[in-house]
Amino acid sequence: MAGERDIPRELLRHTLATVAYRGAKAVRGAPAGFALFKAGSSSRTPGQILAHVCDLFDWALLLCQGRHVWTDSEPAAWHADVARFHETMRALDAFLASEDPLHVSPERLFQGPIADALTHVGQITLLRRMAGAPVRGENYFKAEIVAGRVGEDQEGPRLEFG
């Protein structure tokens, strides 16, 4: 129905922008070698986690298009996977902004790939602290997060606690 607001899609786009904002902050300025940091013998590296997040957004787009296809990719160079992170989010956001039919319920899209990605962004942030390169704290409630802003230009002002 042209002209009507699609509240679930709008909320998904805002959620995606939130993941993009937090994710960009988690990966920006990571020190050399961070992609290979291991917190423990059985833990994933930040590079493996970031590649998985990219796979989640590729999968989310395919689900939106009506295809249930999972790919488990190997990590690339950190800068390449950071670029892929932004690109996969741009592609998913573009689909959600379009009038193409959504072939998956918004609830399942949120509870699966999007919520999983948010968890993994938190893991990368925690690993940054463990690796001695913490991400500066911020009051995310005050952050200027806008649906559609999901690329490298996703920075916006950084609002610290206080």
C-alpha positions as CSV (number, residue, x, y, z in Angstrom):
1,M,0.0,0.0,0.0
2,A,1.9,3.0,-1.3
3,G,2.2,5.9,1.1
4,E,1.4,3.9,4.2
5,R,4.1,3.6,6.8
6,D,5.5,0.0,7.3
7,I,6.3,0.3,11.0
8,P,7.9,-3.2,11.3
9,R,10.3,-2.4,8.4
10,E,11.0,1.1,9.8
11,L,11.9,-0.5,13.2
12,L,14.1,-3.1,11.5
13,R,15.9,-0.3,9.6
14,H,16.4,1.6,12.8
15,T,17.7,-1.5,14.5
16,L,20.1,-2.1,11.6
17,A,21.3,1.5,11.9
18,T,21.9,0.8,15.7
19,V,23.9,-2.3,14.9
20,A,25.9,-0.3,12.3
21,Y,26.6,2.5,14.7
22,R,27.8,0.2,17.5
23,G,29.6,-2.1,15.1
24,A,31.4,0.8,13.4
25,K,32.5,2.0,16.8
26,A,33.7,-1.5,17.7
27,V,35.9,-2.0,14.6
28,R,37.1,1.6,14.1
29,G,40.7,2.1,15.1
30,A,41.4,-1.5,16.1
31,P,45.1,-2.0,16.6
32,A,47.2,-4.1,14.2
33,G,46.9,-7.7,15.0
34,F,43.6,-7.4,16.8
35,A,41.8,-9.6,14.2
36,L,43.9,-12.5,15.5
37,F,43.5,-11.8,19.2
38,K,42.5,-15.0,21.2
39,A,40.8,-14.5,24.6
40,G,41.2,-18.3,25.3
41,S,42.1,-21.5,23.5
42,S,38.6,-22.2,22.3
43,S,37.4,-18.7,21.7
44,R,36.8,-17.1,18.3
45,T,39.1,-14.3,17.1
46,P,37.7,-10.9,16.4
47,G,38.3,-11.6,12.7
48,Q,36.3,-14.8,12.8
49,I,33.5,-13.0,14.7
50,L,33.4,-10.1,12.2
51,A,33.3,-12.5,9.2
52,H,30.4,-14.3,11.0
53,V,28.5,-11.0,11.4
54,C,29.0,-10.3,7.7
55,D,27.6,-13.8,7.0
56,L,24.6,-13.0,9.2
57,F,23.7,-9.9,7.2
58,D,24.2,-11.7,3.9
59,W,21.8,-14.4,5.2
60,A,19.3,-11.8,6.4
61,L,19.2,-10.3,2.9
62,L,18.7,-13.7,1.4
63,L,15.9,-14.5,3.9
64,C,14.2,-11.2,2.9
65,Q,14.4,-12.3,-0.7
66,G,12.8,-15.7,0.1
67,R,16.0,-17.8,0.0
68,H,17.3,-19.7,3.0
69,V,21.0,-20.0,2.1
70,W,23.8,-19.9,4.7
71,T,27.4,-19.3,3.9
72,D,30.1,-19.8,6.5
73,S,33.0,-17.7,5.2
74,E,36.6,-17.5,6.4
75,P,37.9,-14.2,7.7
76,A,39.6,-11.9,5.2
77,A,42.0,-9.1,6.2
78,W,40.5,-7.0,8.9
79,H,40.1,-3.9,6.7
80,A,38.4,-6.0,4.0
81,D,35.9,-7.5,6.5
82,V,35.2,-4.0,8.0
83,A,34.3,-2.9,4.4
84,R,32.2,-6.0,3.9
85,F,30.4,-5.3,7.2
86,H,29.3,-1.9,6.0
87,E,28.5,-3.2,2.5
88,T,26.3,-6.1,3.8
89,M,24.4,-3.7,6.0
90,R,23.9,-1.2,3.1
91,A,22.5,-4.0,1.0
92,L,20.1,-5.2,3.7
93,D,19.0,-1.6,4.5
94,A,18.4,-0.9,0.8
95,F,16.1,-4.0,0.5
96,L,14.2,-3.0,3.7
97,A,13.8,0.6,2.3
98,S,12.5,-0.7,-1.0
99,E,8.9,-1.8,-1.7
100,D,10.0,-5.4,-2.5
101,P,8.0,-7.9,-0.5
102,L,9.6,-9.2,2.7
103,H,9.6,-13.0,2.5
104,V,10.3,-13.5,6.2
105,S,8.5,-12.1,9.2
106,P,10.1,-9.0,10.7
107,E,10.1,-10.7,14.1
108,R,12.1,-13.7,12.8
109,L,14.5,-11.4,11.0
110,F,15.1,-9.5,14.2
111,Q,15.3,-12.5,16.5
112,G,17.7,-14.4,14.2
113,P,20.4,-12.6,12.3
114,I,20.0,-9.1,13.6
115,A,19.9,-9.9,17.3
116,D,22.8,-12.3,16.8
117,A,24.8,-9.6,15.1
118,L,24.2,-7.2,17.9
119,T,25.5,-9.9,20.4
120,H,28.6,-10.4,18.3
121,V,29.3,-6.7,18.0
122,G,29.3,-6.7,21.8
123,Q,31.8,-9.5,21.8
124,I,34.1,-7.5,19.6
125,T,33.8,-4.6,21.9
126,L,34.6,-6.8,24.9
127,L,37.6,-8.3,23.1
128,R,38.9,-4.8,22.4
129,R,39.0,-4.2,26.1
130,M,40.7,-7.5,26.8
131,A,43.2,-6.8,24.1
132,G,44.1,-3.5,25.7
133,A,42.4,-1.3,23.2
134,P,39.0,-0.5,24.7
135,V,36.2,1.3,22.9
136,R,35.2,4.5,24.7
137,G,32.0,4.3,26.6
138,E,29.0,6.3,25.3
139,N,25.4,7.0,26.2
140,Y,23.7,5.3,23.2
141,F,20.3,6.7,24.2
142,K,21.7,10.2,23.1
143,A,23.4,8.9,20.0
144,E,22.1,10.3,16.6
145,I,21.2,6.9,15.1
146,V,19.1,7.3,11.9
147,A,17.5,4.6,9.8
148,G,19.4,4.4,6.5
149,R,22.8,5.5,8.0
150,V,24.6,2.1,7.9
151,G,27.9,2.7,6.0
152,E,31.4,3.9,6.8
153,D,30.0,7.4,7.2
154,Q,28.0,6.1,10.1
155,E,30.0,7.9,12.7
156,G,27.9,10.8,14.0
157,P,28.8,12.5,17.2
158,R,30.3,10.5,20.0
159,L,28.4,11.2,23.2
160,E,30.3,10.1,26.3
161,F,28.9,9.4,29.7
162,G,28.9,12.3,32.1
